[in-house]
């Protein structure tokens, strides 16, 4: 037992006689004594120091281990395997890092083969302090710690507010501030340097928009200090959109209100698209340019949904206006939101000809009547004209029927205007045309007869 104690007491003396420690400076080596001050650094920054072990004996020395024991000091050099043999006169360089997070004095022991060679000292001076807001709590963030953004649906965003504070009695300059990571960004740019007088602060926001599911990390770098940004992405979807139309039963040549209601209030905000398409149920081109949303005259509209609200909005409106066109067929409304695609089919039924306006024009020897309207079935077959004099009597030869079936079929076969038409009928007048003062019109198609009330000729 006594021999073992003697050996333990003699080992440090034996190692110290063979191994010496130096610090490596740009100007050369400096011998290290029982303690060594690595330096002073602002809290949050790092300070690396290169040391050198040298075998000053004439015999090889076996190194079984090298470590640094102490808070905020760490050995940065990695060795392939232990033990290492250090030949006579040979040297071994390694780096020790001092990385304080808060202002204080720090110590650590540098040990070789389990024996203390020296005590390392370091001082961290005060610097700025960083806070962020989470769930209404103001949390201080130290370098290396993580600001948590929670779980967010892929493609959606959440922001966290950060506050950079100068606690020092003198003015503080922050020269760089940046955010990295595919899912993280500064919500608004900051112009460096940031000048903070004593006690003042600057606020900024970081946005988290996960690009994939699972854990997402980024970095906030401020003047060499690094902070972790951490959040998670999930596959979350919006509630199913439901399309509503008022009135429920539609007809041609109408304007109807269209809206989108969600099956339940969403947990997050987003955007979708409402589109309209058409399939004609009558001969001729299947297109109808009159089937559009107003006032944009487009067939697609963007809409937004807001977290906690079941009604979508089209810009600042709670509903859109759909013009139903002038052709019989099927109008299909399609709402796309997240993974959902919802359809609503609306039927535009065929019906009698609709006359929107008529106009009578006089010339020296003719009367011209212009008739504007639409025929949803594209089957107009007969137009009957009747003229009246000042006494309200029918002008001879009386009712004038005109077979327009072939003319309208040819027109609708190539027309790209849906069921719209403009009819021009010219009547030669013999004698005093001024005695003809009014007219009536009837238009017939497969679904009935439309009568235009008696109309005066200017």
C-alpha angles and dihedrals in degrees: 000000000000092000091053092052091049091052091050091052094047097048098079090048091050094048093046091053091057104033126053129184126223134176115228114230128180086251095049142276127332123194116244120221132194090305136021132196108219091191147257123294135170112261111270097030128098132236120197122201125190116218130187128211114200130188102227094179129090093241133068117266125210116222112202097177147353124198145154117225116195144081117287093003120105140172109244099184116087122206123206098228144344140266102050125192116220111198125219109292092004122134136209122206124204138165128235118198125210110200112168119183101191132032110272145103115275135196135190138174122238106211131190118189087351092303123116112243097176145341116249119215129195137171127209117201125206119274137165120314124225127210134176134193121241123168091343091307123121106221126188113229122208124199110281094021123115131246106212121221099178127220118323132178114257109267094018125103140224127180134211123204118228129195124202111200131192107214094172125106090234135059116281128206122203108199103185138024123169142157125217133184130086093255099044135069142155107268089219130011120260122211114223141248097055111203114208121183119208112301094003128122142197125216129211138163133231119204123213115204108166114220093193141015122271132035115349123190136186139164135246109204120194118176093324096319115118126209126184121239111202135181141137133238123217137186098247123156139200122257115267113281118232120203118217129189130194120232094031093211112057135193138193121284093023138124115224133185117245128190142164124231123187121227088235139354111286123235092224140025126253147138137260141175134246117201136179129210133175140212116194120225095198136067120280133045114347094222125098115182090194092073100090144119115262140262092008094053090219134126095225131056131184119226134185133218124204127212110262096015125101098199121080121219132219101212104303093339129092092213143027130228118235122197108212100210130221105275131091112241144083124313113201121200114198124192119194120193123158108313092342127100114182126184133197120189120208124189121222103198125212117251145158120308114284115218111203098179145349131200134192122209128188130210133170094276107007145058116212124197121195119198121190122188145099140265112208092194095044089223103117107156112164139025121191122198125195124183129202135201129221092278091053093252122142112258115232134288084035123212112016112205118198124193104224099165097109094041093052093044090054091046096049092044090070105019118116093194100086112232096338120123141169114207122199118193120182121197122191113226124213116200126354106000092185090077088070105083108159145017144200127212133200123190122192132195135159092287102050149293125295119204122204110209119241109289129195123238113225 
